[in-house]
Amino acid sequence: MLRRMIIPALFGLLGTAILIALGLWQLDRAGQKAALIAEMEMRIFEAPAALPDAPEPEAHRYLPVRTEGRFLPEHVFVLSAQKAQGPGFHLVQAFETDDGRRILVERGFLPEAARAGLTLDAGQEAQLIGNLHWPRDINRHTPPHDAARNLVFGRDVEEMATLLGTEPTLLVLRASDPPASGITPVPVYQVSIPDPHLGYAVQWFLMAMAWAGMTVFFLWRIRTRRD
């Protein structure tokens, strides 16, 4: 009887050990991700630096930046909503820096009713402080750009840069001098990075428990059949 139980027992122990190891690995990954998020959230509120020559999503995401230049007429509205103000739009507008670069600036939120009377301040000189960001709020179900209403249904930096003729760099405004009238800046306050590792760890540990339980049940069946 013992000989018949050895292989199933070893198989069960090996499978359980592998699943537990995978769960522990995911816990370690969760800790690394939490440390990364904490580091990036600290970066949000650091003293602003100059706009990098070649901004990169991985290296410069959430980097505080100060720049000067002028707003351009090109713009697009991003469908959105705010709890206190209801449905409306985020205004993303082209901005030319003093050294001739064209970037995207997310100026903030305006309620739906305020869109008709909006002043774009095209040509106005401004000093901006904000954070670089590369959000991608779209998926395969997101409707395409509505050219008739100059409206997009989610932020995609590459798409907006193509529409407005800028480099794919988005500055989410924190403050401007002079401030915009009728537009409420919505600064970056926290990091938005998927962190599924804790959930994955729980799944692996549950699978380990199930594997161990099935192994015990199988060994019990072998023993009772033998008896």
Long-range contacts (C-beta under 8 A, 24 or more apart in sequence): 1-222, 1-223, 1-226, 4-222, 4-226, 5-219, 5-222, 5-223, 8-215, 8-218, 8-219, 8-222, 9-215, 9-219, 11-215, 12-211, 12-212, 12-214, 12-215, 12-216, 12-218, 12-219, 13-215, 15-211, 15-215, 16-208, 16-211, 16-212, 16-215, 19-204, 19-205, 19-207, 19-208, 19-211, 20-204, 20-205, 20-208, 22-204, 23-201, 23-202, 23-203, 23-204, 23-205, 23-208, 24-201, 26-197, 26-198, 26-200, 26-201, 26-204, 27-197, 27-198, 27-201, 29-197, 30-195, 30-197, 30-198, 30-201, 33-193, 33-195, 33-197, 34-195, 36-193, 37-191, 37-193, 37-195, 40-191, 40-193, 41-190, 41-191, 44-131, 44-188, 44-189, 44-190, 44-191, 48-129, 51-97, 51-101, 51-103, 51-169, 51-171, 52-132, 55-132, 55-169, 57-134, 60-132, 61-132, 61-133, 61-134, 62-131, 62-132, 62-133, 62-188, 62-191, 63-131, 63-132, 64-129, 64-130, 64-131, 64-174, 65-128, 65-129, 65-130, 65-131, 65-132, 65-171, 66-127, 66-128, 66-129, 67-95, 67-97, 67-98, 67-103, 67-127, 67-128, 67-171, 68-97, 68-98, 68-125, 68-126, 68-127, 68-128, 69-95, 69-96, 69-97, 69-98, 69-125, 69-126, 69-128, 70-95, 70-96, 70-123, 70-124, 70-125, 70-126, 71-95, 71-105, 71-120, 71-121, 71-122, 71-123, 71-124, 71-126, 72-96, 72-102, 72-122, 72-123, 72-164, 73-120, 73-122, 74-163, 74-164, 74-165, 74-166, 75-120, 75-150, 75-164, 76-145, 76-150, 76-151, 76-152, 76-160, 76-163, 76-164, 77-115, 77-149, 77-150, 77-151, 77-152, 78-106, 78-151, 78-152, 78-153, 78-154, 78-155, 79-151, 79-152, 79-153, 79-154, 80-109, 82-109, 82-184, 82-186, 85-109, 85-111, 85-184, 86-111, 86-112, 87-111, 87-112, 88-112, 88-114, 88-115, 89-115, 89-151, 90-155, 90-186, 91-118, 91-183, 92-155, 92-160, 92-164, 92-170, 93-120, 93-164, 94-164, 94-165, 94-166, 95-126, 95-128, 95-166, 95-171, 101-167, 102-164, 102-165, 102-166, 102-167, 103-166, 103-167, 103-169, 103-170, 103-171, 104-157, 104-160, 104-161, 104-164, 104-166, 104-168, 104-169, 104-170, 104-171, 105-130, 105-170, 105-171, 105-173, 106-130, 106-133, 106-155, 106-170, 106-171, 106-172, 106-173, 106-186, 107-173, 107-176, 107-180, 107-183, 107-185, 108-173, 108-180, 108-183, 108-184, 108-185, 108-186, 109-183, 109-184, 109-186, 110-182, 110-183, 110-184, 114-182, 117-182, 118-182, 118-183, 119-181, 119-182, 121-180, 124-178, 126-176, 126-177, 126-178, 127-176, 127-177, 128-171, 128-173, 128-175, 128-176, 129-173, 129-174, 129-175, 129-176, 130-171, 130-172, 130-173, 130-174, 130-175, 130-187, 130-188, 131-171, 131-172, 131-174, 131-187, 131-188, 132-169, 132-170, 132-171, 132-172, 133-170, 133-171, 133-172, 133-188, 134-168, 134-170, 135-170, 135-192
